[in-house]
Amino acid sequence: EVLRSVRALHSALVALGVVPPQIAEIVDSIEKLGGAAKISGAGSLQGPSAGSLLVYHPQPEVVRSWEALQGLEALTTELGCEGLRLEVLG
């Protein structure tokens, strides 16, 4: 469910026109590798900046090897915590 949700949120942000093309390319390559990603926080509408890029894969250790993410600073966090719930629409 997390993969599908993050991918749906990314698609919505692309439809709104707030994902720079260079970032969309990175997200596309992440999706092809079985992961999901979306921009998070203030970024830009063009160029290589996106604020933060939330990246998810069920096996987090594989993310570090992805070429598309090389050169970016990785900050590890947990998705979900007490008080947070995931609602799947439709």
N, C-alpha and C positions, 0 to 999 in steps of 0.2 A: 503494500500500500504506500509506503514512503516513496519508493521510486516513482510510482505513477503520480502521486501528489506533487512531488517536486517538478517532474516533467510538465505537468499541467500548469503549474504556477509559472514556469519558465515560458511556456507557450502563450499564456495570457500577457506576460510582460512584453514579449515580442510583438504581439498583436497591438499593444498599446504604444509601441514604437519607442520604448525606453531602454532597449538592449542594443548597445553598439554592435555593428556587424562583426568586429574582431572578437568580441566576447561571445556572440552567438556561434561563431565558428568553433571556439573552444568548447562550448557546451555541446555542440553537435558531435565533436570527437569523443567527448566523455560519454554521451549517450550510446555511441557506436561500440564503446568498450563495456557497456552494461551498467553504467552509472547514471546519475542524474545530477543536474546542477542548475542553479538560478542565481541571479544577482540579488544582493541584499544590502540595503543601506544606500546612502547617497553615492552616486557615481557620475558618469557623464553620458552624453548621448552619442559620442563618437570617440574613436581612438581606442587604445588598449585598456582604459580604466573602467572599472565597474563597481567601485566601492569594494565590497567583499563578494566573493563568489562562494556560495554554499555548495559543497560537493558531497554527494552521498553515494555509497556503494555498500551492499550488505556485508562485504568483507573489506573493512577500511584499510587494511594493510596493502591492498593492491593499488590504491589510489596514488601512493607515493611514486610508483614506477611509471605513471602515465606521462608521456612526452609533452602533451599539451599543457601540463601544469608545471613543467620544469622552469625554474627561475622565479616562481611565485612563492611567497612566504606561506607556509602551512601553519594554521592554528587549529589544533584538534579540540573538538567539543563533542558533547553528547546531544543527540536530538531526542527530545522528549524528556520530561521530568514530571514529578508529581504536580498536578494542577494543569498540565497540558493535555489536550486530547486531540485526536485526529478524527475529523469528520469527513467522510467520503460522500461527495454529492454526485448524484446521477449515476 
